[in-house]
């Protein structure tokens, strides 16, 4: 077997050949060679000038239409007023914390664990170092009992509520979670929303993989926490959910365009009122027009189909290889959508040594300890790995998985 080189199962980047360069070039040509009646409209403006704080109205309209095509409940229609245009989910997460979770007011930050490993730094940058707690996710769901126990420990009956500020924040990826590949059930969403309203929690939901559903040929509607929030909003509430979306996994991460959806126009507008947004306007003014043009023209559906066909093929091949070459008894979770598998080895394997040896052989693994909530570790590094399928085609990945399996046998603890 030939030895692979520079294989990364860590990197959640798309293969270069899957980036829609031609489609983006066409969208740029259309946007920059056209004039629009809205170019002089104060709520939209020209794509090359300073944007409005919350993003061009015409762009938000296109995004809302795109969201509604996939909305499970037509009675919870997303409108332009529910949307704030960002330059991606990472920026959006920081904005939500800045605007809604001042560290002198918000007591604790929770994150579903295992978690997206780079989210820790965003929370610590916003004042939550030493105040992060894990809420465990397994193949059987999220441990909401443990979450409520922790909330009861820190809550008092005398706490009041403050407009647009929350006592707690919970970060999660509801669909095709990173890294676990788990989808929240409808019942879990409803129970989580009840807890959020009871304990004054902001649910910060990353929706970056929702439309990468490989095996759903009919593109079934998606249920979201923000839609449930809007459908059942208590009197006087502005909502407990910020749905944090990005086009990065669809149109390419270099485009740097995303959006946030809230249950109410008031919360969405509040998100857009940071000092940097007030100064510079929409952080992705031109590129948000490009994304909107890709949606308007119908090109977005072609891009999604291409991605889902390719990733579906990879998912099947990766899954078969992981089950064939990794030790007997290994659990392989995920692989139905998004970018990742979550692999759990049986007891008795030396994960650090396996990771180190594979690196020496040119294979970069992502052991479970990378995906801990900072300061509240759950031991994911003892037996778990995240596997990204986004970067390497199957013919490149499978030989590396075979070598990984052989390395595991060499580091089985007797």
C-alpha positions in Angstrom: 0.0 0.0 0.0 1.4 3.4 -0.9 1.9 5.8 2.0 -0.4 8.8 2.1 0.9 12.3 2.7 -0.7 15.4 4.1 -4.0 13.8 4.8 -6.1 15.7 7.3 -9.2 14.3 8.9 -9.1 17.4 11.2 -9.6 20.2 8.7 -13.3 21.1 8.1 -12.5 22.8 4.8 -14.1 22.0 1.4 -12.2 20.5 -1.4 -11.0 23.2 -3.8 -12.7 21.5 -6.7 -16.1 21.9 -5.0 -15.9 25.6 -4.6 -18.4 27.3 -7.0 -15.9 29.7 -8.7 -17.8 30.0 -12.0 -21.1 30.6 -10.3 -19.6 33.3 -8.1 -17.9 34.9 -11.0 -21.2 35.1 -12.9 -23.0 36.5 -9.8 -20.3 39.2 -9.4 -20.7 40.1 -13.1 -24.4 40.4 -12.8 -24.3 42.4 -9.6 -21.6 44.8 -10.7 -22.7 45.3 -14.3 -26.3 46.1 -13.3 -28.1 49.0 -11.8 -31.1 48.4 -9.5 -34.0 50.6 -8.5 -32.9 49.9 -4.9 -29.4 51.4 -5.3 -30.8 54.7 -4.1 -33.1 53.2 -1.5 -31.8 54.0 2.0 -32.8 50.5 3.2 -30.7 48.7 0.6 -28.1 51.0 -1.0 -25.6 50.3 -3.7 -23.6 47.1 -3.2 -20.3 49.0 -3.2 -21.2 51.6 -0.7 -21.5 51.5 3.1 -24.4 49.2 4.0 -27.2 49.6 6.4 -26.5 48.3 10.0 -28.6 45.2 9.6 -27.9 44.5 5.9 -29.6 45.4 2.6 -33.3 45.0 2.7 -33.4 43.3 -0.7 -30.7 40.8 0.4 -32.6 40.0 3.6 -35.7 39.4 1.5 -33.9 36.8 -0.7 -32.5 35.1 2.4 -35.9 35.0 4.0 -37.4 33.3 0.9 -34.6 30.8 0.9 -35.2 30.0 4.6 -38.9 29.7 4.1 -38.5 27.1 1.3 -37.1 24.8 4.0 -39.2 25.9 6.9 -41.3 23.0 8.4 -44.0 25.3 9.7 -45.5 27.8 7.2 -47.1 29.6 10.1 -43.7 30.8 11.4 -42.7 32.6 8.2 -39.3 34.3 8.3 -39.3 37.9 7.1 -36.6 40.3 6.1 -37.1 42.1 9.4 -36.2 38.9 11.3 -32.7 38.8 9.7 -29.4 40.5 10.4 -26.7 40.1 7.7 -23.2 39.1 9.1 -19.9 38.1 7.6 -20.2 34.5 8.8 -21.1 32.4 11.8 -17.9 33.1 13.7 -18.4 36.8 13.6 -22.1 36.2 14.3 -21.4 34.3 17.5 -19.2 37.1 18.8 -21.8 39.6 17.9 -24.6 37.7 19.8 -22.4 37.5 22.9 -21.4 41.2 22.7 -25.0 42.3 22.2 -26.9 39.9 24.5 -24.5 38.4 27.0 -22.4 41.0 28.8 -20.1 39.0 31.2 -21.1 41.2 34.1 -24.7 40.2 33.7 -24.6 36.7 32.1 -23.6 34.2 34.8 -22.6 31.1 32.8 -22.0 30.0 29.3 -23.0 26.4 28.4 -22.0 24.5 25.3 -23.2 21.1 24.1 -20.3 18.8 24.4 -18.5 17.5 22.4 -18.4 21.0 20.9 -17.0 22.9 17.9 -13.4 23.3 19.2 -12.9 26.9 18.1 -16.0 28.2 19.8 -14.2 28.2 23.2 -11.9 31.1 22.2 -14.9 33.2 21.1 -16.5 32.8 24.5 -13.3 33.5 26.4 -12.7 36.6 24.2 -16.0 37.8 25.5 -15.3 37.4 29.2 -16.4 33.8 29.9 -13.0 32.3 30.8 -13.6 30.0 33.8 -17.4 30.3 33.4 -18.1 27.7 30.7 -20.0 24.5 31.4 -20.6 21.3 29.3 -23.9 19.8 28.5 -23.3 16.3 27.2 -24.5 15.1 23.9 -24.6 11.4 23.1 -26.1 9.3 20.3 -29.2 9.2 22.6 -29.6 13.0 22.8 -28.7 16.0 24.9 -28.6 15.7 28.7 -31.3 18.3 29.5 -31.7 17.0 33.1 -28.1 17.8 33.9 -28.5 21.2 32.3 -31.5 22.1 34.5 -29.7 20.8 37.6 -26.8 23.2 36.9 -29.3 26.1 36.2 -31.1 25.4 39.5 -27.8 25.5 41.3 -27.0 29.0 40.0 -30.4 30.6 39.8 -32.3 32.6 42.4 -36.0 33.5 42.5 -35.2 37.2 42.8 -33.6 37.5 39.4 -35.4 39.8 37.0 -35.0 40.0 33.3 -33.4 42.8 31.3 -34.4 43.6 27.7 -32.1 41.9 25.2 -29.8 40.6 28.0 -29.8 37.0 29.2 -28.6 35.4 32.5 -27.2 32.3 30.6 -26.2 31.4 27.1 -26.2 27.9 25.6 -24.2 27.2 22.4 -25.3 24.3 20.2 -25.4 23.0 16.6 -29.0 21.7 16.3 -28.6 20.0 12.9 -25.7 17.7 11.9 -23.8 18.8 14.9 -20.1 19.5 14.9 -18.5 17.1 15.9 -21.2 14.5 16.7 -23.4 14.6 13.7 -26.5 14.6 15.9 -29.8 16.2 15.0 -32.0 17.5 17.8 -35.5 15.9 17.9 -38.6 18.0 17.9 -39.3 17.0 21.5 -35.8 18.0 22.5 -36.3 21.4 20.9 -39.5 22.1 22.7 -38.1 21.0 26.0 -35.0 23.1 25.5 -37.1 26.2 24.6 -39.1 25.7 27.8 -35.9 25.7 29.8 -34.6 28.8 28.0 -37.8 30.7 28.9 -37.8 29.5 32.4 -34.2 30.3 33.2 -33.6 33.3 30.9 -31.2 31.5 28.5 -30.1 32.7 25.1 -29.9 29.7 22.7 -27.1 30.5 20.3 -27.6 28.0 17.5 -25.1 27.5 14.7 -27.0 26.5 11.6 -24.1 26.1 9.2 -24.7 22.5 8.0 -28.5 22.4 7.7 -28.8 22.1 3.9 -26.0 19.5 3.6 -28.4 16.6 3.9 -26.9 14.1 1.6 -29.6 11.5 1.5 -32.7 13.7 1.4 -33.6 13.8 -2.3 -36.8 15.6 -1.6 -35.2 18.3 0.5 -37.6 17.8 3.4 -38.5 20.9 5.6 -36.4 21.6 8.6 -37.7 22.3 12.1 -35.7 25.0 13.9 -35.6 26.4 17.4 -36.0 30.0 16.1 -39.2 29.0 14.2 -40.6 27.3 17.3 -39.7 30.4 19.3 -41.6 32.6 17.0 -44.6 30.3 16.8 -45.0 30.2 20.6 -43.7 33.6 21.7 -44.9 34.6 25.2 -46.5 38.1 25.6 -43.8 40.7 25.9 -40.9 38.4 24.9 -38.5 39.3 22.1 -37.3 35.7 21.8 -34.7 33.4 23.3 -33.0 32.1 20.1 -30.4 33.5 17.8 -30.1 31.3 14.7 -26.6 31.8 13.4 -26.3 30.9 9.8 -23.5 31.0 7.2 -23.1 30.5 3.5 -19.5 29.2 4.0 -20.3 25.5 3.7 -22.4 26.1 0.5 -20.8 29.0 -1.5 -17.3 28.9 -0.1 -15.9 30.2 3.2 -13.9 32.9 1.5 -17.1 34.7 0.6 -17.6 35.6 4.3 -21.3 36.0 4.3 -23.8 34.8 6.9 -27.0 35.9 8.6 -28.8 35.7 11.9 -32.4 35.0 12.4 -34.4 35.9 15.5 -38.0 35.4 16.5 -38.8 39.1 16.4 -37.6 42.1 14.4 -36.6 43.8 17.7 -34.1 41.2 18.6 -32.7 41.0 15.1 -32.3 44.8 14.9 -30.6 44.8 18.3 -28.0 42.3 17.1 -27.1 44.9 14.4 -26.4 47.7 16.8 -22.9 47.0 17.9 -20.4 49.9 17.6 -18.6 48.2 14.7 -21.8 47.8 12.7 -22.9 51.3 13.5 -19.6 52.6 12.2 -19.0 50.4 9.2 -22.4 49.2 8.3 -23.1 45.7 7.1 -19.9 43.8 7.4 -20.4 42.0 4.1 -22.3 44.5 1.9 -21.0 43.5 -1.5 -20.7 39.8 -0.9 -24.1 39.6 0.6 -25.4 40.9 -2.8 -23.5 38.1 -4.4 -25.1 35.5 -2.1 -28.5 37.0 -2.8 -27.9 36.8 -6.6 -26.9 33.2 -6.3 -30.2 32.5 -4.5 -32.3 34.7 -6.8 -31.0 33.0 -10.0 -31.7 29.5 -8.7 -27.9 28.7 -8.8 -28.0 27.9 -5.1 -30.0 24.8 -5.6 -27.6 23.5 -8.2 -24.7 24.1 -5.9 -26.4 22.3 -3.0 -27.3 19.4 -5.2 -23.7 19.1 -6.4 -22.4 19.2 -2.9 -24.9 16.7 -1.5 -24.3 14.2 -4.3 -20.5 14.3 -3.8 -20.6 14.4 0.0 -23.2 11.6 0.0 -20.8 9.4 -2.0 -18.0 10.2 0.3 -20.1 9.6 3.4 -21.0 6.1 2.2 -17.4 5.3 1.3 -15.9 6.8 4.5 -18.5 5.0 6.7 -17.8 1.6 5.0 -14.0 2.1 5.4 -14.2 3.2 9.0 -16.3 0.2 9.9 -14.0 -2.1 8.0 -10.6 -1.0 9.0 -11.0 0.4 12.5 -11.1 -2.0 15.5 -14.1 -4.3 15.9 -16.7 -2.6 18.2 -15.9 0.9 16.9 -19.0 3.2 16.8 -19.3 5.4 13.8 -21.9 8.2 14.3 -23.0 10.9 11.9 -22.4 10.8 8.1 -26.0 11.7 7.2 -25.3 15.4 6.6 -22.9 18.1 7.5 -19.1 17.5 7.4 -18.3 15.1 10.2 -18.3 11.6 11.6 -17.8 11.0 15.3 -15.8 7.8 15.9 -15.7 6.0 19.3 -13.1 3.3 19.6 -13.8 0.4 22.1 -11.9 0.5 25.4 -8.3 -0.3 25.4 -6.7 1.9 22.7 -4.0 4.5 23.3 -5.6 7.5 21.6 -2.7 10.0 22.1 -0.1 7.4 20.7 -2.4 6.6 17.8 -2.7 10.2 17.0 1.0 10.8 17.2 2.0 7.8 15.1 -0.5 8.7 12.4 0.9 12.2 12.2 4.3 10.7 11.6 2.8 8.8 8.8 1.3 11.9 7.2 -2.3 11.5 8.6 -3.6 14.2 10.8 -6.3 13.0 13.2 -8.6 15.0 15.4 -8.8 13.2 18.8 -11.8 13.8 21.1 -9.9 16.1 23.6 -9.9 18.8 20.9 -13.7 19.0 21.3 -14.0 19.6 25.0 -15.7 22.6 26.6 -12.9 24.6 28.1 -12.7 24.0 31.9 -15.3 21.3 32.0 -13.7 18.3 30.2 -15.7 15.1 29.8 -13.0 12.7 28.7 -13.7 12.6 25.0 -10.0 12.2 24.3 -10.0 8.7 25.9 -11.7 7.0 22.9 -13.1 9.5 20.4 -12.1 11.1 17.1 -13.8 13.5 14.8 -13.5 12.7 11.1 -14.0 15.3 8.4 -15.1 14.2 5.0 -15.2 17.6 3.4 -11.5 17.9 2.3 -10.5 14.6 0.8 -12.3 12.5 -1.9 -12.8 8.9 -1.0 -10.0 7.6 -3.1 -7.6 9.7 -1.0 -9.2 9.0 2.4 -9.7 5.3 2.3 -6.0 4.2 2.2 -5.4 6.6 5.1 -8.2 5.0 7.1 -6.7 1.6 6.4 -3.4 2.8 7.8 -5.1 4.4 10.8 -6.7 1.0 11.5 -3.4 -0.8 11.4 -1.9 1.8 13.8 -4.8 1.2 16.2 -3.8 -2.5 16.4 -0.2 -1.5 17.3 -1.4 0.6 20.1 -3.9 -1.6 21.8 -3.2 -1.6 25.5 -2.8 -5.2 26.6 
